[in-house]
Amino acid sequence: MCSIFERTIYPDPESEKAIMGSVVYCIHHKEGCQWSDELRKLKAHLNTCKHDAVLCAAQCGAMIPRVLMQDHLRYTCPRRRANCEHCGKEFSGSALEEHQGNCGHEPVYCENKCGAKVQRRHTQQHVQQHCSKRLVPCRHCGQRYTQDTVSAHGAMCSRAPVPCPQRCLAAPARDELDAHLRDHCPSGSVLCTYKDAGCRFKGTRQALERHTEESSQQHLALVSALATRQARQLESLRSAVARLSVNYTGALVWRISDWAAKMAEAKCKDGVELVSPAFYTSQYGYKLQASLFLNGNGAGEASHMSVYIKILPGEYDALLRWPFAHTVSFTLFDQSSSPDRACNIVESFVPDPTWKNFQRPSKEPDALGFGFPRFVSHEMLKKRNFVKDDVMFLRVKVDPSKIVAV
């Protein structure tokens, strides 16, 4: 140091000597330098301390600790010279950094994740020609699959040709095999077109054509017999359906719709009679049917509505007791919007056992039956809601307490 500096800081030579002789650590002690000596020797030590920073030897301008200088010059100095480990070309430091990650000779993994490692310059060729995960079309159906699965798909592809199991020369697509066997295979056995009618022929298609030409009369007879059987079956089914729809409760609620039109017809024509569906007093009981004259009949003609009950020939009449002796009631419902205010009309009768109307009916039932020719007047029909929305409801009920045991 210059004498002026020394005199300014250390005006006292004795103090200077004491301070400069004090023991200190290197300023890079925390970085690992173990040096320790008198303060006056620190400057000389820093000229050689490996932890002290000095200008880059390659003059890149960076301050680098001596201990890291070799690594800096080799790996990070922008002005260093180095060869690419993949292609061997020499680059400056910054150029090498730009080159790394773009070198065509550097091995990289396939972008399709097939597991292969190829030089970067060959990746496109690998993806297009060699990669096991590249997409390739099935040569049968055209759908695209990875190269390592297209073979497995081919074993199940619906459009792949398969040999005919009948050993004909055709090789239909897998999804057309059934149609080939059913409609086209010349070696397969086929049944006669009239098999459902009873023809038992079985042979090749060529033989079937010949059989069809030679057996037209036989086929016509078979079809005729089949039609007869089917007609009997249909009739049996109709009867079964009719039995299922029959009322066996002993009570019928008869819905008379289009009342106005039917009343107008009854007034224009004489003897217009409406008949109800037949019903039974029980499953094996009497068969009955109600009839209705909207414009009246007999004593009630043109002024009243007349109702009657007829006994029809039934399937179990031979097992029933005669004459018919059950109480029968007719109820005309008042369709008032308030059920508490409804005023139904009810009429009933107990059959007279001496009247022929209640004897066992013949094949032709009594034309009129028994009932009430003056059941309700036309004036009364207008006063209450017996007809609503052009509909009338009439209930015919047989008293079950009077049923005679079979």
DRENDO-1510 file (C-alpha; in Angstrom, 1 decimal, always signed):
<recs>
REC; n; res; u; v; w
REC; 1; MET; +0.0; +0.0; +0.0 .
REC; 2; CYS; +1.1; +3.6; -0.5 .
REC; 3; SER; +2.4; +5.5; +2.4 .
REC; 4; ILE; -0.5; +8.1; +2.2 .
REC; 5; PHE; -3.0; +5.3; +2.5 .
REC; 6; GLU; -1.1; +3.7; +5.3 .
REC; 7; ARG; -0.8; +7.0; +7.2 .
REC; 8; THR; -4.5; +7.7; +6.8 .
REC; 9; ILE; -5.7; +4.4; +8.1 .
REC; 10; TYR; -2.9; +3.5; +10.4 .
REC; 11; PRO; -1.5; +6.7; +11.8 .
REC; 12; ASP; -0.1; +4.7; +14.6 .
REC; 13; PRO; +2.6; +2.3; +13.4 .
REC; 14; GLU; +2.3; +0.1; +16.4 .
REC; 15; SER; -1.5; -0.3; +15.9 .
REC; 16; GLU; -0.8; -1.1; +12.2 .
REC; 17; LYS; +1.6; -3.8; +13.1 .
REC; 18; ALA; -0.8; -5.3; +15.6 .
REC; 19; ILE; -3.7; -5.3; +13.2 .
REC; 20; MET; -1.8; -6.6; +10.2 .
REC; 21; GLY; -0.4; -9.3; +12.4 .
REC; 22; SER; -3.8; -10.6; +13.6 .
REC; 23; VAL; -4.8; -14.0; +12.4 .
REC; 24; VAL; -7.8; -14.1; +9.9 .
REC; 25; TYR; -9.6; -16.7; +7.8 .
REC; 26; CYS; -9.9; -16.5; +4.0 .
REC; 27; ILE; -12.8; -14.5; +2.8 .
REC; 28; HIS; -13.9; -17.8; +1.0 .
REC; 29; HIS; -14.0; -19.7; +4.2 .
REC; 30; LYS; -17.7; -20.5; +3.8 .
REC; 31; GLU; -17.0; -21.9; +0.3 .
REC; 32; GLY; -14.5; -24.4; +1.8 .
REC; 33; CYS; -11.1; -22.7; +1.9 .
REC; 34; GLN; -9.2; -23.8; +5.0 .
REC; 35; TRP; -6.5; -21.0; +4.8 .
REC; 36; SER; -5.9; -19.1; +8.0 .
REC; 37; ASP; -2.9; -16.7; +8.7 .
REC; 38; GLU; -1.9; -13.1; +9.4 .
REC; 39; LEU; -4.0; -10.4; +7.7 .
REC; 40; ARG; -0.9; -9.1; +5.8 .
REC; 41; LYS; -0.7; -12.4; +3.9 .
REC; 42; LEU; -4.4; -12.5; +2.8 .
REC; 43; LYS; -3.7; -10.5; -0.4 .
REC; 44; ALA; -1.0; -12.9; -1.5 .
REC; 45; HIS; -3.3; -15.9; -0.6 .
REC; 46; LEU; -6.1; -14.6; -2.7 .
REC; 47; ASN; -3.8; -14.5; -5.8 .
REC; 48; THR; -3.7; -18.3; -5.5 .
REC; 49; CYS; -6.9; -19.2; -3.7 .
REC; 50; LYS; -8.9; -21.7; -5.8 .
REC; 51; HIS; -12.2; -20.3; -4.5 .
REC; 52; ASP; -11.4; -16.7; -5.6 .
REC; 53; ALA; -13.2; -15.5; -8.8 .
REC; 54; VAL; -11.1; -14.5; -11.7 .
REC; 55; LEU; -11.8; -13.5; -15.3 .
REC; 56; CYS; -12.5; -16.4; -17.7 .
REC; 57; ALA; -9.3; -17.6; -19.4 .
REC; 58; ALA; -11.2; -17.7; -22.7 .
REC; 59; GLN; -12.1; -14.0; -22.2 .
REC; 60; CYS; -15.9; -14.5; -22.2 .
REC; 61; GLY; -16.1; -11.8; -19.5 .
REC; 62; ALA; -17.4; -14.1; -16.7 .
REC; 63; MET; -15.9; -14.1; -13.2 .
REC; 64; ILE; -15.3; -17.7; -12.3 .
REC; 65; PRO; -13.8; -19.3; -9.2 .
REC; 66; ARG; -10.5; -20.9; -10.0 .
REC; 67; VAL; -11.7; -24.3; -8.8 .
REC; 68; LEU; -14.6; -24.1; -11.4 .
REC; 69; MET; -12.6; -22.7; -14.2 .
REC; 70; GLN; -12.0; -26.0; -16.0 .
REC; 71; ASP; -15.6; -27.0; -15.8 .
REC; 72; HIS; -16.6; -23.5; -17.1 .
REC; 73; LEU; -14.2; -23.7; -20.0 .
REC; 74; ARG; -15.4; -27.2; -20.9 .
REC; 75; TYR; -19.1; -27.0; -20.4 .
REC; 76; THR; -20.6; -23.4; -20.0 .
REC; 77; CYS; -18.2; -20.9; -21.5 .
REC; 78; PRO; -19.9; -19.3; -24.5 .
REC; 79; ARG; -16.5; -19.1; -26.2 .
REC; 80; ARG; -15.5; -22.7; -25.6 .
REC; 81; ARG; -14.9; -25.1; -28.5 .
REC; 82; ALA; -16.5; -28.6; -28.3 .
REC; 83; ASN; -17.5; -31.5; -30.4 .
REC; 84; CYS; -21.1; -32.8; -30.6 .
REC; 85; GLU; -21.1; -36.3; -29.0 .
REC; 86; HIS; -23.6; -37.6; -31.6 .
REC; 87; CYS; -22.4; -36.2; -35.0 .
REC; 88; GLY; -18.8; -35.2; -34.0 .
REC; 89; LYS; -18.9; -31.7; -35.4 .
REC; 90; GLU; -17.1; -28.9; -33.6 .
REC; 91; PHE; -19.1; -25.9; -32.3 .
REC; 92; SER; -18.5; -22.9; -30.1 .
REC; 93; GLY; -20.3; -23.0; -26.7 .
REC; 94; SER; -23.5; -21.1; -27.7 .
REC; 95; ALA; -23.7; -22.8; -31.1 .
REC; 96; LEU; -23.4; -26.2; -29.4 .
REC; 97; GLU; -26.3; -25.4; -27.0 .
REC; 98; GLU; -28.4; -24.5; -30.1 .
REC; 99; HIS; -27.3; -27.7; -31.8 .
REC; 100; GLN; -28.1; -29.9; -28.9 .
REC; 101; GLY; -31.7; -31.1; -29.1 .
REC; 102; ASN; -31.7; -30.7; -32.9 .
REC; 103; CYS; -28.8; -32.9; -33.9 .
REC; 104; GLY; -30.0; -35.4; -36.6 .
REC; 105; HIS; -27.7; -38.1; -35.3 .
REC; 106; GLU; -29.0; -38.0; -31.7 .
REC; 107; PRO; -31.1; -41.1; -30.7 .
REC; 108; VAL; -34.6; -40.3; -29.6 .
REC; 109; TYR; -37.6; -42.4; -28.6 .
REC; 110; CYS; -40.4; -43.0; -31.2 .
REC; 111; GLU; -43.2; -40.5; -30.8 .
REC; 112; ASN; -45.8; -43.4; -31.2 .
REC; 113; LYS; -44.4; -44.9; -28.0 .
REC; 114; CYS; -43.4; -48.2; -29.6 .
REC; 115; GLY; -40.3; -48.3; -27.5 .
REC; 116; ALA; -37.8; -48.0; -30.3 .
REC; 117; LYS; -34.9; -45.5; -30.3 .
REC; 118; VAL; -33.8; -44.1; -33.6 .
REC; 119; GLN; -31.7; -41.2; -34.8 .
REC; 120; ARG; -33.7; -38.0; -35.1 .
REC; 121; ARG; -33.1; -37.7; -38.8 .
REC; 122; HIS; -34.7; -41.1; -39.4 .
REC; 123; THR; -37.9; -40.7; -37.2 .
REC; 124; GLN; -40.3; -40.0; -40.1 .
REC; 125; GLN; -39.1; -43.0; -42.0 .
REC; 126; HIS; -39.4; -45.1; -38.9 .
REC; 127; VAL; -43.0; -43.9; -38.2 .
REC; 128; GLN; -44.0; -44.5; -41.8 .
REC; 129; GLN; -42.3; -47.8; -42.5 .
REC; 130; HIS; -41.1; -49.6; -39.4 .
REC; 131; CYS; -43.0; -48.5; -36.3 .
REC; 132; SER; -45.1; -51.3; -34.7 .
REC; 133; LYS; -47.6; -48.6; -33.6 .
REC; 134; ARG; -48.1; -47.0; -36.9 .
REC; 135; LEU; -51.7; -47.1; -38.3 .
REC; 136; VAL; -52.2; -49.4; -41.3 .
REC; 137; PRO; -55.5; -50.2; -43.1 .
REC; 138; CYS; -57.0; -53.7; -42.9 .
REC; 139; ARG; -56.9; -55.0; -46.5 .
REC; 140; HIS; -60.4; -56.4; -46.1 .
REC; 141; CYS; -62.5; -53.8; -44.4 .
REC; 142; GLY; -60.3; -50.7; -44.8 .
REC; 143; GLN; -60.4; -49.8; -41.1 .
REC; 144; ARG; -57.1; -48.6; -39.6 .
REC; 145; TYR; -55.3; -50.5; -36.9 .
REC; 146; THR; -51.8; -50.4; -35.4 .
REC; 147; GLN; -49.3; -52.6; -37.1 .
REC; 148; ASP; -49.0; -54.9; -34.1 .
REC; 149; THR; -52.8; -55.5; -33.9 .
REC; 150; VAL; -53.9; -55.6; -37.5 .
REC; 151; SER; -53.1; -59.3; -37.8 .
REC; 152; ALA; -55.2; -60.2; -34.8 .
REC; 153; HIS; -58.0; -58.1; -36.3 .
REC; 154; GLY; -57.7; -60.0; -39.6 .
REC; 155; ALA; -58.6; -63.2; -37.8 .
REC; 156; MET; -62.0; -61.7; -36.8 .
REC; 157; CYS; -62.6; -59.1; -39.5 .
REC; 158; SER; -66.2; -59.4; -40.7 .
REC; 159; ARG; -65.1; -58.7; -44.3 .
REC; 160; ALA; -62.3; -61.2; -44.4 .
REC; 161; PRO; -62.9; -64.1; -46.8 .
REC; 162; VAL; -63.5; -67.5; -45.3 .
REC; 163; PRO; -63.8; -70.9; -47.0 .
REC; 164; CYS; -67.3; -72.3; -47.4 .
REC; 165; PRO; -67.8; -75.2; -44.9 .
REC; 166; GLN; -69.7; -77.0; -47.7 .
REC; 167; ARG; -66.4; -77.1; -49.7 .
REC; 168; CYS; -67.7; -75.2; -52.7 .
REC; 169; LEU; -65.3; -73.0; -54.5 .
REC; 170; ALA; -66.6; -69.7; -53.1 .
REC; 171; ALA; -64.9; -67.8; -50.3 .
REC; 172; PRO; -67.5; -65.3; -49.1 .
REC; 173; ALA; -66.8; -62.6; -46.5 .
REC; 174; ARG; -67.2; -63.7; -42.9 .
REC; 175; ASP; -70.4; -61.6; -42.4 .
REC; 176; GLU; -71.9; -63.0; -45.7 .
REC; 177; LEU; -71.3; -66.7; -44.9 .
REC; 178; ASP; -74.8; -67.3; -43.5 .
REC; 179; ALA; -76.4; -65.7; -46.5 .
REC; 180; HIS; -74.2; -67.7; -48.9 .
REC; 181; LEU; -75.1; -71.0; -47.2 .
REC; 182; ARG; -78.7; -70.1; -47.1 .
REC; 183; ASP; -79.2; -68.6; -50.6 .
REC; 184; HIS; -76.2; -69.3; -52.9 .
REC; 185; CYS; -74.1; -72.3; -52.0 .
REC; 186; PRO; -74.4; -74.9; -54.7 .
REC; 187; SER; -73.1; -77.7; -52.5 .
REC; 188; GLY; -75.4; -77.1; -49.5 .
REC; 189; SER; -78.6; -79.0; -48.7 .
REC; 190; VAL; -81.8; -76.9; -48.8 .
REC; 191; LEU; -85.3; -77.7; -47.7 .
REC; 192; CYS; -88.3; -77.4; -50.0 .
REC; 193; THR; -90.1; -74.0; -50.1 .
REC; 194; TYR; -93.3; -75.8; -49.0 .
REC; 195; LYS; -91.7; -77.4; -45.9 .
REC; 196; ASP; -94.2; -75.6; -43.7 .
REC; 197; ALA; -97.0; -77.2; -45.6 .
REC; 198; GLY; -95.5; -80.7; -45.0 .
REC; 199; CYS; -93.1; -81.3; -47.9 .
REC; 200; ARG; -90.0; -83.2; -46.6 .
REC; 201; PHE; -87.7; -82.8; -49.6 .
REC; 202; LYS; -84.0; -82.0; -48.9 .
REC; 203; GLY; -81.3; -81.7; -51.5 .
REC; 204; THR; -79.1; -79.4; -53.5 .
REC; 205; ARG; -80.3; -76.2; -55.1 .
REC; 206; GLN; -80.3; -77.8; -58.6 .
REC; 207; ALA; -82.3; -80.7; -57.3 .
REC; 208; LEU; -84.7; -78.3; -55.5 .
REC; 209; GLU; -85.5; -76.6; -58.8 .
REC; 210; ARG; -86.3; -79.9; -60.4 .
REC; 211; HIS; -88.4; -81.0; -57.4 .
REC; 212; THR; -90.4; -77.8; -57.5 .
REC; 213; GLU; -91.2; -78.2; -61.2 .
REC; 214; GLU; -92.2; -81.9; -60.8 .
REC; 215; SER; -94.2; -81.7; -57.5 .
REC; 216; SER; -96.6; -78.8; -58.1 .
REC; 217; GLN; -99.7; -81.0; -57.7 .
REC; 218; GLN; -98.4; -82.5; -54.4 .
REC; 219; HIS; -97.5; -79.0; -53.2 .
REC; 220; LEU; -101.0; -77.7; -54.0 .
REC; 221; ALA; -102.6; -80.5; -52.0 .
REC; 222; LEU; -100.3; -79.8; -49.0 .
REC; 223; VAL; -101.1; -76.1; -49.1 .
REC; 224; SER; -104.9; -76.8; -49.3 .
REC; 225; ALA; -104.7; -79.2; -46.3 .
REC; 226; LEU; -102.7; -76.6; -44.3 .
REC; 227; ALA; -105.2; -73.9; -45.1 .
REC; 228; THR; -108.0; -76.2; -43.8 .
REC; 229; ARG; -106.1; -76.9; -40.5 .
REC; 230; GLN; -105.4; -73.2; -40.0 .
REC; 231; ALA; -109.0; -72.3; -40.5 .
REC; 232; ARG; -110.0; -74.8; -37.8 .
REC; 233; GLN; -107.3; -73.4; -35.5 .
REC; 234; LEU; -108.6; -69.8; -36.1 .
REC; 235; GLU; -112.1; -70.8; -35.3 .
REC; 236; SER; -111.0; -72.5; -32.1 .
REC; 237; LEU; -109.0; -69.3; -31.2 .
REC; 238; ARG; -112.0; -67.1; -31.9 .
REC; 239; SER; -114.1; -69.2; -29.6 .
REC; 240; ALA; -111.5; -69.2; -26.9 .
REC; 241; VAL; -111.2; -65.4; -27.1 .
REC; 242; ALA; -115.0; -65.0; -27.1 .
REC; 243; ARG; -115.2; -67.2; -23.9 .
REC; 244; LEU; -112.5; -65.0; -22.3 .
REC; 245; SER; -114.5; -61.9; -22.9 .
REC; 246; VAL; -117.8; -63.2; -21.6 .
REC; 247; ASN; -119.3; -61.7; -18.4 .
REC; 248; TYR; -119.9; -64.4; -15.7 .
REC; 249; THR; -120.7; -62.0; -12.8 .
REC; 250; GLY; -124.5; -62.0; -13.1 .
REC; 251; ALA; -124.5; -58.3; -13.6 .
REC; 252; LEU; -124.2; -56.2; -16.8 .
REC; 253; VAL; -123.6; -52.5; -17.0 .
REC; 254; TRP; -124.7; -51.6; -20.5 .
REC; 255; ARG; -123.3; -48.5; -22.1 .
REC; 256; ILE; -125.7; -47.1; -24.8 .
REC; 257; SER; -123.7; -44.5; -26.8 .
REC; 258; ASP; -124.9; -42.2; -29.6 .
REC; 259; TRP; -128.2; -41.9; -27.7 .
REC; 260; ALA; -129.7; -39.0; -29.6 .
REC; 261; ALA; -129.1; -40.7; -33.0 .
REC; 262; LYS; -130.6; -44.0; -31.8 .
REC; 263; MET; -133.6; -42.3; -30.3 .
REC; 264; ALA; -134.2; -40.4; -33.6 .
REC; 265; GLU; -134.0; -43.7; -35.5 .
REC; 266; ALA; -136.4; -45.4; -33.0 .
REC; 267; LYS; -139.0; -42.6; -33.5 .
REC; 268; CYS; -138.8; -42.8; -37.3 .
REC; 269; LYS; -138.9; -46.6; -37.6 .
REC; 270; ASP; -141.2; -49.2; -35.9 .
REC; 271; GLY; -139.8; -51.8; -33.6 .
REC; 272; VAL; -136.2; -50.6; -33.4 .
REC; 273; GLU; -134.7; -52.8; -30.7 .
REC; 274; LEU; -131.2; -52.5; -29.1 .
REC; 275; VAL; -129.7; -55.7; -27.6 .
REC; 276; SER; -126.9; -55.9; -25.1 .
REC; 277; PRO; -123.9; -58.3; -25.0 .
REC; 278; ALA; -124.8; -61.7; -23.6 .
REC; 279; PHE; -123.8; -62.4; -20.0 .
REC; 280; TYR; -124.1; -65.3; -17.5 .
REC; 281; THR; -125.3; -65.6; -14.0 .
REC; 282; SER; -122.1; -67.6; -13.1 .
REC; 283; GLN; -119.5; -69.5; -15.0 .
REC; 284; TYR; -121.8; -72.5; -15.6 .
REC; 285; GLY; -125.1; -70.6; -15.1 .
REC; 286; TYR; -127.9; -69.2; -17.2 .
REC; 287; LYS; -127.2; -67.2; -20.3 .
REC; 288; LEU; -129.0; -63.8; -20.5 .
REC; 289; GLN; -129.4; -60.8; -22.7 .
REC; 290; ALA; -131.1; -57.5; -22.2 .
REC; 291; SER; -133.0; -55.6; -24.9 .
REC; 292; LEU; -134.1; -52.0; -25.1 .
REC; 293; PHE; -136.7; -50.0; -27.0 .
REC; 294; LEU; -135.8; -46.3; -26.7 .
REC; 295; ASN; -139.2; -45.2; -28.2 .
REC; 296; GLY; -141.1; -47.8; -26.2 .
REC; 297; ASN; -142.9; -51.1; -27.0 .
REC; 298; GLY; -146.4; -52.3; -26.3 .
REC; 299; ALA; -148.1; -50.2; -23.6 .
REC; 300; GLY; -145.1; -47.8; -23.5 .
REC; 301; GLU; -144.8; -47.1; -27.3 .
REC; 302; ALA; -144.0; -43.5; -28.2 .
REC; 303; SER; -144.1; -42.4; -24.5 .
REC; 304; HIS; -141.7; -44.6; -22.5 .
REC; 305; MET; -138.5; -46.5; -22.8 .
REC; 306; SER; -139.0; -50.2; -22.5 .
REC; 307; VAL; -136.5; -52.8; -21.2 .
REC; 308; TYR; -136.6; -56.6; -21.3 .
REC; 309; ILE; -134.5; -59.6; -20.3 .
REC; 310; LYS; -134.2; -62.7; -22.5 .
REC; 311; ILE; -133.0; -66.2; -21.6 .
REC; 312; LEU; -130.7; -67.5; -24.4 .
REC; 313; PRO; -129.7; -71.1; -25.0 .
REC; 314; GLY; -126.6; -71.7; -22.9 .
REC; 315; GLU; -123.9; -74.4; -22.9 .
REC; 316; TYR; -124.9; -75.7; -19.5 .
REC; 317; ASP; -128.7; -75.6; -19.7 .
REC; 318; ALA; -129.0; -79.4; -19.3 .
REC; 319; LEU; -127.4; -79.1; -15.8 .
REC; 320; LEU; -129.6; -76.2; -14.6 .
REC; 321; ARG; -133.0; -76.2; -12.9 .
REC; 322; TRP; -135.9; -74.9; -14.8 .
REC; 323; PRO; -137.9; -72.7; -14.9 .
REC; 324; PHE; -135.6; -69.8; -14.3 .
REC; 325; ALA; -136.4; -68.4; -10.8 .
REC; 326; HIS; -133.9; -65.6; -10.0 .
REC; 327; THR; -134.9; -62.0; -9.2 .
REC; 328; VAL; -133.9; -59.6; -12.0 .
REC; 329; SER; -133.4; -55.8; -11.5 .
REC; 330; PHE; -133.0; -53.0; -13.9 .
REC; 331; THR; -131.2; -49.8; -12.9 .
REC; 332; LEU; -131.0; -46.6; -15.0 .
REC; 333; PHE; -128.2; -44.4; -13.6 .
REC; 334; ASP; -128.6; -40.7; -13.0 .
REC; 335; GLN; -125.2; -39.2; -14.1 .
REC; 336; SER; -125.5; -36.2; -11.8 .
REC; 337; SER; -122.2; -34.4; -11.2 .
REC; 338; SER; -122.9; -34.8; -7.5 .
REC; 339; PRO; -123.3; -38.5; -6.6 .
REC; 340; ASP; -125.2; -37.6; -3.4 .
REC; 341; ARG; -128.0; -36.0; -5.5 .
REC; 342; ALA; -128.2; -38.8; -8.1 .
REC; 343; CYS; -131.7; -40.3; -8.4 .
REC; 344; ASN; -131.5; -43.7; -10.1 .
REC; 345; ILE; -134.5; -45.5; -11.5 .
REC; 346; VAL; -134.8; -49.1; -10.3 .
REC; 347; GLU; -137.3; -51.8; -11.3 .
REC; 348; SER; -137.2; -55.5; -10.5 .
REC; 349; PHE; -139.3; -58.7; -10.8 .
REC; 350; VAL; -139.5; -62.3; -9.6 .
REC; 351; PRO; -140.1; -64.7; -12.4 .
REC; 352; ASP; -143.4; -66.5; -12.5 .
REC; 353; PRO; -142.5; -70.2; -12.9 .
REC; 354; THR; -145.7; -70.8; -15.0 .
REC; 355; TRP; -144.7; -68.4; -17.8 .
REC; 356; LYS; -143.0; -69.9; -20.8 .
REC; 357; ASN; -140.5; -67.0; -20.9 .
REC; 358; PHE; -138.7; -68.6; -18.0 .
REC; 359; GLN; -138.7; -72.2; -19.2 .
REC; 360; ARG; -135.6; -73.8; -20.8 .
REC; 361; PRO; -135.1; -72.0; -24.1 .
REC; 362; SER; -135.1; -73.8; -27.4 .
REC; 363; LYS; -132.5; -73.1; -30.1 .
REC; 364; GLU; -134.6; -70.0; -31.0 .
REC; 365; PRO; -135.0; -67.9; -27.8 .
REC; 366; ASP; -138.1; -65.9; -27.0 .
REC; 367; ALA; -138.4; -63.0; -29.4 .
REC; 368; LEU; -139.2; -60.4; -26.7 .
REC; 369; GLY; -138.5; -61.8; -23.2 .
REC; 370; PHE; -139.9; -60.3; -20.0 .
REC; 371; GLY; -139.6; -56.8; -18.6 .
REC; 372; PHE; -141.1; -53.4; -18.3 .
REC; 373; PRO; -142.7; -51.8; -21.3 .
REC; 374; ARG; -143.2; -48.5; -19.4 .
REC; 375; PHE; -139.8; -48.5; -17.6 .
REC; 376; VAL; -139.3; -44.7; -17.7 .
REC; 377; SER; -141.1; -42.0; -19.5 .
REC; 378; HIS; -139.6; -39.7; -22.1 .
REC; 379; GLU; -140.5; -36.7; -19.9 .
REC; 380; MET; -138.6; -38.2; -17.0 .
REC; 381; LEU; -135.5; -38.8; -19.1 .
REC; 382; LYS; -135.4; -35.0; -19.8 .
REC; 383; LYS; -135.7; -34.0; -16.2 .
REC; 384; ARG; -132.6; -35.8; -14.8 .
REC; 385; ASN; -129.1; -36.5; -16.1 .
REC; 386; PHE; -130.0; -40.0; -17.3 .
REC; 387; VAL; -128.4; -39.1; -20.6 .
REC; 388; LYS; -125.1; -37.2; -20.4 .
REC; 389; ASP; -122.6; -36.6; -23.2 .
REC; 390; ASP; -125.0; -38.6; -25.4 .
REC; 391; VAL; -124.4; -41.7; -23.3 .
REC; 392; MET; -126.9; -43.7; -21.1 .
REC; 393; PHE; -125.9; -46.5; -18.6 .
REC; 394; LEU; -128.3; -49.3; -17.7 .
REC; 395; ARG; -127.5; -52.1; -15.3 .
REC; 396; VAL; -129.1; -55.5; -15.4 .
REC; 397; LYS; -128.5; -57.6; -12.3 .
REC; 398; VAL; -129.5; -61.1; -11.3 .
REC; 399; ASP; -129.9; -61.6; -7.5 .
REC; 400; PRO; -127.2; -64.2; -6.6 .
REC; 401; SER; -129.1; -65.3; -3.5 .
REC; 402; LYS; -131.6; -67.0; -5.7 .
REC; 403; ILE; -129.1; -69.1; -7.7 .
REC; 404; VAL; -130.1; -72.7; -7.8 .
REC; 405; ALA; -127.3; -75.2; -7.2 .
REC; 406; VAL; -126.3; -77.4; -10.0 .
</recs>
